[in-house]
Amino acid sequence: MSRPLWVPMSGAIAKDQLVDTIANNLANMNTQGFKTDDVTFKEILARSENPNPSPGIPRSPIKDKDLYPMEGRDQAYTMVSGTHTNFRQGGLKVTENPLDIALEGPGFIEVATPQGIRFTRLGSLKLGADGRLITTQGYPVLSAKTAPAAEARSPAAASSDPQARLINLSGRDGAVHINELGELYMEDDQVAKLSIVEFQNGPKMKKVGDGLYQNIGDPATNPEAPASLTMVRQGMLEQSNVNPVEEMTKLIKANRMFEMDLKAMKTVDSMLGKEANEIGKF
């Protein structure tokens, strides 16, 4: 493929991925706890491979590039550098359900899944058939990790074992109350404390479906810690943080840029056709 044609084509491919991401954001604008995704791009210049070319004396016929140096711009192409989740706070909706909780702050709820511990912002909880506190998808909610001294007194409650941190409310009566720290009470007795965690340098999360996230950050440089900036709001649910006006503006801009790339491709194709069919006649 001709290099000039690859420049607008790479831009069109990148904008196509951007449009798909924005469309997914808009489709989930009413999904509870959904976080928007943002696409970032980077541009590659041929000149970057040889940043200090020696001008020297021309040893070949003079070309149009010699009269107007492009400095690699005619061999530049665009590519998607990554998709990142925007964890800004979503609005809170009052449900008055005692097992609904919303997180106000940067924290996440720890849950146990067959693939290991995962994190979620979706606080629509319920009681399972066995009395365990679970998410809407059926994943058990974990209690906060115990202190080292408590683990020494009770090895069965070791924080390294998620199964020892499941919250079981079977055999208990009374209204459920969850305070701002995530402490769960029934009547006047504290039954458990929800495991709400934060990340020191911000979350580095990968979406894995069902409103769950997997921590892909380095635990050594970005460890998780008990929440200190997050407040738990009982009887509420966090809504999607999608701003429909902002996303529609992005979508219109991306579509127009995609159309410009297509027009550029047609122009380049027409120029290459004339070069092959008309200039050769001379």
PAMAR-251806 format. One record per residue: x, y negated, z negated of N, C-alpha, C in turn. Coordinates in steps of 0.1 Angstrom, whole numbers. Each point is the difference from the previous one (the first is absolute). Layout:
NODE     npx     npy     npz    capx    capy    capz     cpx     cpy     cpz
NODE       X       Y       Z       X       Y       Z       X       Y       Z
...
***
This chain:
NODE     npx     npy     npz    capx    capy    capz     cpx     cpy     cpz
NODE       8      12       0      -8     -12       0       9     -12       0
NODE      -5     -11       8       8     -12       0       0      -7     -13
NODE      11      -5      -4       1      -7     -13      -9     -12      -2
NODE      -2      -8      10      -9     -12      -1     -14       5      -3
NODE      -4      12       6     -14       5      -3      -1       5     -14
NODE      11       5      -6      -1       6     -13      -3     -11     -11
NODE       5     -12       3      -2     -11     -10     -15      -2      -3
NODE      -8      -4      10     -15      -2      -4      -7      13      -4
NODE       5      12       6      -6      12      -3       2       4     -15
NODE      12      -3      -5       2       3     -15      -8      -9      -8
NODE      -2     -12       4      -9      -9      -8     -15       5       0
NODE      -4       5      12     -14       5       1      -2      12      -9
NODE      10       9      -1      -1      12      -8       0      -4     -15
NODE       8     -10      -4       0      -4     -14     -13      -7      -3
NODE      -6      -8       9     -12      -7      -3     -12      10      -1
NODE       1      11       8     -10      10       0      -1       6     -14
NODE      12       3      -6       0       5     -14      -5     -10     -10
NODE       3     -13       2      -5     -10      -9     -15       0       1
NODE      -6       0      12     -15       0       1      -6      12      -7
NODE       6      12       1      -5      12      -7       0      -2     -15
NODE      11      -6      -5       1      -2     -15     -11     -10      -5
NODE      -2     -11       8     -10     -10      -4     -14       6       1
NODE      -2       8      10     -13       6       1      -3       9     -11
NODE      10       7      -5      -2       9     -12      -2      -8     -12
NODE       6     -12      -2      -3      -8     -11     -14      -5       0
NODE      -5      -4      12     -14      -5       1     -10      11      -3
NODE       4      12       5     -10      11      -3      -1       4     -14
NODE      10      -4      -9       0       3     -14      -3     -12      -9
NODE      -6     -10       6      -2     -12      -8     -10       2     -11
NODE      -8      10       1      -9       3     -11       4      13      -8
NODE      12       5       2       4      12      -7       6      -5     -13
NODE      -5       6     -11       5      -4     -14      14       3      -1
NODE       8      -9      -6      14       2      -3       9       0      12
NODE      -5      -2      12       9       0      12       9     -12       1
NODE      13       3       4      10     -11       2       3      -1      14
NODE       2     -12       5       3      -3      14      14       4       3
NODE       2       4      13      13       3       6       5     -12       9
NODE      12      -3      -1       6     -10       8      11       6       9
NODE       1      -4      12      10       6      10      11     -11       1
NODE      13       4       0      11      -8       2       8       4      12
NODE       5     -10       7       7       3      13      15      -4      -1
NODE       8       5       9      13      -5       2       4       0      15
NODE       8      -9       3       4      -2      14      15       4       2
NODE       2       8      10      14       5       4       5      -8      12
NODE      11      -6      -1       7      -7      11      12       8       5
NODE       1       1      13      12       7       5      12      -8      -3
NODE      -1     -13      -2      12      -8      -4       5       4     -13
NODE      -8       5      -9       4       4     -14      10      11       1
NODE       0       8      11       9      11       1      14      -5       3
NODE       1     -12       6      13      -6       4      -1     -15      -3
NODE       0      -4     -12      -3     -14      -4      11     -10       5
NODE      12       4       3      10      -9       4       7       4      13
NODE      -8       0      11       6       4      13      10     -10       5
NODE      10       5       6      11      -9       5      -5      -5      14
NODE       0     -13       1      -5      -6      13       9       4      12
NODE      13      -2      -2       9       4      10      -2      -7      14
NODE       6       5      10      -1      -5      14     -10      10       7
NODE     -10      -5       7      -9       9       8       8       8      10
NODE      -2      13      -1       7      10       9     -10       7       9
NODE     -12      -6       1     -11       6       8      -8     -11       6
NODE      -8       3      10      -9     -11       5      -8      -7     -10
NODE      -2     -13       1      -8      -7     -10     -14       3       1
NODE      -6       3     -12     -15       3      -1      -7     -11      -6
NODE     -14       1       1      -8     -11      -6       2      -1     -15
NODE       4      11      -7       2      -1     -14      13      -8      -3
NODE       9      -1       9      12      -8      -2      -3     -15       0
NODE     -10      -3       8      -4     -14       1      -9      -5     -12
NODE      -8      10      -5      -8      -3     -11       1      12     -10
NODE       9      -1      -9       2      12      -9     -12       2      -9
NODE      -5      13       0     -11       4      -8       4       4     -14
NODE      13       3      -2       5       5     -13      -8      12      -6
NODE      -4       9       9      -6      12      -4     -15      -1      -1
NODE      -6     -12       1     -14      -1      -2      -8       8      10
NODE       5       2      12      -7       8      10       1      15      -2
NODE       8       3     -11       1      14      -3      -4       3     -15
NODE      -8      -9      -5      -5       1     -13     -13       8       0
NODE      -2       8     -11     -12       7      -2      -5       0     -14
NODE     -13       2      -2      -6       0     -13      -3      14      -5
NODE       1       2     -13      -4      13      -6      -6      -2     -14
NODE      -9       9      -4      -5      -1     -13      10       5     -10
NODE       3      -9     -10      10       4     -10      -7       7     -12
NODE     -13      -1      -2      -6       7     -10     -14      -5      -3
NODE      -8       8      -8     -13      -4      -5       0       0     -15
NODE      -4     -11      -5       1      -2     -15     -14      -4      -6
NODE      -2       6     -12     -13      -3      -6       1     -12      -9
NODE     -11      -8       2      -1     -13      -8      -8       3     -13
NODE       6      -1     -11      -6       4     -13      -6     -12      -7
NODE      -4     -10       6      -6     -11      -6     -13       4      -7
NODE      -4      -7     -10     -12       3      -8     -13      -1       9
NODE      -9      10      -1     -13       0       6     -10      -6     -10
NODE     -11      -4       5     -11      -5      -9      -6      11      -9
NODE      -5      -4     -11      -6      10     -10     -15      -1       1
NODE      -7      12       1     -14       1       1      -5       7     -13
NODE     -10      -6      -6      -6       5     -12     -10      12       3
NODE       2      12      -6      -8      11       2      -8       4     -13
NODE       5      -4     -11      -5       4     -13       0      15      -3
NODE       8       7       8       2      15      -3      12       1     -10
NODE      -2       6     -11      11       0     -10      13       8       5
NODE      -2       8      10      12       7       5       6      -6      12
NODE      -5     -12       4       7      -7      11       9     -10      -7
NODE      13       0       6      10     -10      -5       6      -7      12
NODE       4     -12      -2       7      -8      10      13      -5      -6
NODE      11       0       7      13      -4      -4       2     -15       4
NODE       2      -8      -9       3     -14       3      15      -3      -2
NODE       8       1      10      14      -1      -1       7      10       9
NODE      13       2      -1       7       9      10       1      15      -4
NODE      -8       4     -10       2      14      -4      -8      10       9
NODE       3      13      -3      -6      11       7      -4      11     -10
NODE     -11       7       3      -4      11      -9       7      13       5
NODE       5       7     -10       7      13       4     -10      11       0
NODE       0       8      11      -8      12       1       8      12       4
NODE      -5      12      -3       6      12       3      -6       6      13
NODE       8       4       9      -5       6      12       8      13       3
NODE      -5       9       9       8      12       3      13      -3       5
NODE       2     -12       6      14      -3       5       8      -8     -10
NODE      -5      -1     -12       8      -7     -10      -7     -13      -5
NODE       7      -8      -8      -6     -12      -5      -1     -11      11
NODE     -12      -6       1      -3     -10       9      -6     -12      -7
NODE      -1     -11       7      -5     -13      -6     -12      -5       8
NODE      -9      -7      -7     -11      -6       6      -5     -12      -7
NODE      -7      -9       8      -6     -12      -6     -15       2      -1
NODE      -5      11       6     -15       3       0      -4       6     -14
NODE      -7      -8      -7      -3       4     -14     -14       5      -2
NODE      -6       6      10     -14       6      -1       2      14      -6
NODE      -1       1     -13       3      13      -7     -13       7      -4
NODE       1      13      -3     -12       7      -4       5      12      -8
NODE      -9       7      -6       3      12      -8      -2      13       9
NODE      10       8       0      -1      13       7      -9      10      -7
NODE      -2      11       6      -8      11      -6       6       5     -13
NODE      13      -1      -1       8       5     -12       2     -11     -10
NODE      -6     -12       2       2     -11      -9      12      -8       2
NODE       8       3      10      12      -8       3      -4     -13       7
NODE       8     -11      -2      -2     -12       6       7       0      14
NODE      -8      -2      11       6       2      13      -4     -12       9
NODE       6      -1      11      -3     -10      10     -12       5       9
NODE      -5      -9       8     -11       4       9       3      12       9
NODE      13       1       4       5      11       8       3      12      -8
NODE      -1       0     -13       2      12      -8      14       1      -6
NODE       8     -10       1      14       1      -6       0      -4     -14
NODE       6       8      -9       0      -4     -14       8     -12      -3
NODE      -6      -9      -9       7     -12      -4       9       4     -12
NODE      12      -6       0      10       3     -10       0     -10     -12
NODE       3       5     -11       2      -9     -12      14      -6       0
NODE       2     -10      -7      13      -7      -1      11      10      -6
NODE      12      -1       5      11       8      -5       2      -3     -14
NODE       3      11      -8       3      -1     -14      14      -5      -3
NODE       1      -6     -11      14      -5      -4       8      12      -3
NODE      14      -2       1       9      11      -3      -2       6     -14
NODE      -3      -8     -10      -2       5     -14     -12       9       0
NODE     -11      -4       7     -12       7       0       2      14       7
NODE       8       0      11       3      12       7       7      10      -9
NODE       9      -5      -8       8       8      -9     -10       7     -10
NODE     -10      -7      -5      -9       6      -9     -10       9       6
NODE      -3      -2      13      -9       8       7       5       4      14
NODE       8      10       2       5       4      13     -10       2      10
NODE     -12       4      -4     -11       3      10      -4     -12       7
NODE       3     -12      -6      -5     -13       6      12      -6       7
NODE      10       7       5      11      -5       6      -4      -8      13
NODE       5     -12       2      -4      -8      11       4       5      13
NODE      10       9       1       4       6      12     -10      10       6
NODE     -10       4      -8      -9      10       5     -14      -7       2
NODE      -4      -3      13     -12      -7       2     -12       8      -6
NODE       0      13       0     -11       8      -5      -3      -3     -15
NODE      11      -4      -7      -2      -4     -14      -6     -14      -2
NODE      -1      -7      11      -5     -14      -1     -14      -2       6
NODE      -7      11       3     -13      -1       5     -10      -4     -11
NODE     -10      -8       3      -9      -6     -10     -13       8       1
NODE      -3       7     -12     -11       8      -1     -10      -5     -10
NODE     -12      -3       4     -10      -6      -8     -11      10      -4
NODE       2      12       3     -11      10      -3      -1       1     -15
NODE     -12       3      -5      -3       2     -14      -1     -13      -8
NODE       1     -12       7      -1     -13      -7     -13      -7       4
NODE      -5      -7      -9     -13      -7       2       3     -15      -3
NODE      -8      -8       6       1     -15      -2       3      -7      13
NODE      -2     -13      -1       3      -9      11      15      -1       2
NODE       4      -2      13      14      -1       3       4     -15       1
NODE      10      -4      -6       5     -14       0      15       1       4
NODE       3      -8      10      14      -1       4       4     -15      -1
NODE      10      -3      -8       4     -14      -2      10      -4      11
NODE       5     -12      -2       9      -6      10      13       7       2
NODE       4       7     -10      13       7       0      -2      14       6
NODE     -12       4       3      -2      13       5      -3      11     -10
NODE      -1      -4     -13      -3       9     -10     -15       4       0
NODE      -2      13       0     -14       6       1      -5       4     -13
NODE     -11      -6      -4      -6       3     -13     -14       7       2
NODE      -4       9      -9     -13       5      -1      -5      -2     -14
NODE     -10      -8      -2      -4      -5     -13      12      -9      -5
NODE       6       4     -12      11      -7      -5      13       7       1
NODE       0      11       7      12       9       1       7      -3      14
NODE      13      -2      -1       8      -1      13       2      14       5
NODE      -5       3      12       2      13       6      12       1       8
NODE       3     -10       7      12       0       9       4     -14       4
NODE      11      -1       7       4     -13       6       3       3      15
NODE      -7      -6       9       3       2      14      14      -4       3
NODE       6       8       9      13      -3       5       0     -11      11
NODE       2     -12      -3       1     -11       9      15      -4       1
NODE       6       1      12      14      -3       1       2     -11      10
NODE      12      -7      -2       4     -10       9      14       3       5
NODE       5      -7      10      13       2       5       8     -12      -1
NODE      12       1      -5       8     -12      -4       3      -9      12
NODE       3       5      12       3      -8      11     -11       0      11
NODE     -12       3      -5     -11       0      10      -2      14       5
NODE     -12       4       4      -3      13       4       5       3      14
NODE       6      12       2       4       4      13      -8      13       3
NODE     -12      -2       5     -10      11       1      -3       4      14
NODE      -3      13       2      -4       5      12     -15       5      -1
NODE      -8      -4       9     -14       5      -1      -1      14       4
NODE      -7       8      -8      -1      15       3     -14       4       1
NODE     -10      -9       1     -14       3       2      -7       0     -13
NODE     -14      -1       1      -9       1     -12       3     -11     -10
NODE       6     -11       5       3     -11      -9      12       2      -9
NODE       8      10       4      12       3      -8      12      -5       6
NODE      10      -2      -8      14      -5       4      10       9      -6
NODE      11       2       8      12       7      -5      11     -10      -2
NODE       7       1     -11      12      -9      -2      12       5       8
NODE       4      -8      10      11       4       8      13      -8      -4
NODE      -1      -8     -10      11      -8      -5      10       9      -8
NODE      12      -6      -2      10       7      -7      -3      -1     -15
NODE      -3      11      -7      -3      -2     -15      12      -6      -8
NODE      12       1       5      11      -5      -7       1     -16       1
NODE      -4      -5      11       0     -15       2     -13      -6      -2
NODE     -11       7       1     -14      -5      -2      -8       9      -8
NODE       3       2     -13      -7       9      -8     -14      -4      -3
NODE      -9       9      -3     -13      -3      -5       0      -2     -15
NODE      -9      -9      -5       0      -3     -14     -15      -3      -4
NODE      -3       2     -13     -14      -3      -4      -4     -14       4
NODE     -12      -2       3      -5     -13       5       1     -10     -11
NODE       5     -12       4       1     -11     -10      -7     -13       6
NODE      -2       0      13      -6     -11       7     -14       3       5
NODE      -5      12      -2     -12       5       5     -11       1     -10
NODE     -12      -5       2     -11       1      -9     -10      10       6
NODE      -6       8      -8     -11       9       4     -13      -6      -3
NODE      -9       0      10     -13      -6      -1     -10      11       2
NODE      -7       4     -12     -10      10       1     -13      -5       6
NODE      -7      10       7     -13      -4       6       2      -8      13
NODE      12       0       6       3      -7      12       7       9      10
NODE       0      -4      13       8       7      10       7     -10       8
NODE      13       2       4       7      -9       9      -4       3      14
NODE      -3     -11       7      -4       1      14      12      -1       9
NODE      -2       2      13      10      -1      10       6     -14       0
NODE      13      -1       3       6     -14       0       1      -5      14
NODE      -8       6      10       0      -5      13      -7     -13       1
NODE       6     -10       7      -6     -12       2      -5       0      15
NODE     -13       2       2      -5       2      14       4     -12      10
NODE      -1     -12      -5       3     -12       8      15       1       4
NODE       9       3      -9      14       0       3       3      12       9
NODE      -6      11      -2       2      12       9      -5      -3      14
NODE     -12      -6       1      -5      -3      14       9     -10       7
NODE       5     -10      -7      10      -9       6      12       7       5
NODE       5       9      -8      12       8       4      -4       9      13
NODE     -12       5       0      -4       9      11      -1      -8      13
NODE      -6     -12      -1      -1      -8      12      14      -4       5
NODE       9      -4      -9      13      -3       4       8      12       6
NODE      -2      11      -6       7      12       5      -5       4      14
NODE     -13      -1       2      -6       3      13       5      -9      11
NODE       1     -13      -3       4     -10      10      15       3       3
NODE       8       3     -10      14       3       3       2      12       8
NODE      -9      10      -2       0      13       7      -3      -4      15
NODE     -10      -8       2      -4      -4      14      12      -7       7
NODE       7      -9      -8      11      -7       6      11      10       4
NODE       3      10      -8      10      10       4      -4       8      12
NODE     -13       3       2      -5       6      12       2      -8      12
NODE      -3     -13      -1       2      -9      11      15      -1       4
NODE       9      -1     -11      14       0       3       5      13       7
NODE      -6      11      -3       3      13       6      -4      -1      15
NODE     -12      -5       3      -4      -1      14       9     -10       8
NODE       4     -11      -7       9      -9       7      13       6       3
NODE       6       7      -9      13       7       2      -1      10      11
NODE     -11       8      -1      -2      10      11      -1      -6      13
NODE      -7     -11       1      -2      -7      13      14      -5       5
NODE       8      -6      -9      13      -5       4       9      12       5
NODE       0      11      -7       8      12       4      -5       5      13
NODE     -13      -1       3      -5       5      13       5      -9      11
NODE       0     -13      -2       5      -9      10      15       2       2
NODE       7       2     -11      15       3       1       3      12       9
NODE      -9      10      -2       3      13       8      -5      -1      14
NODE     -11      -7       2      -6       1      14       3     -12       9
NODE       2     -12      -6       2     -12       8      15      -4       1
NODE       6      -1     -12      14      -4       1       9       9       8
NODE      -4      13       0       8      10       7       0      -2      15
NODE     -11      -7       5      -1      -3      15      11      -9       5
NODE       5      -9      -9      10     -10       4      13       7       0
***
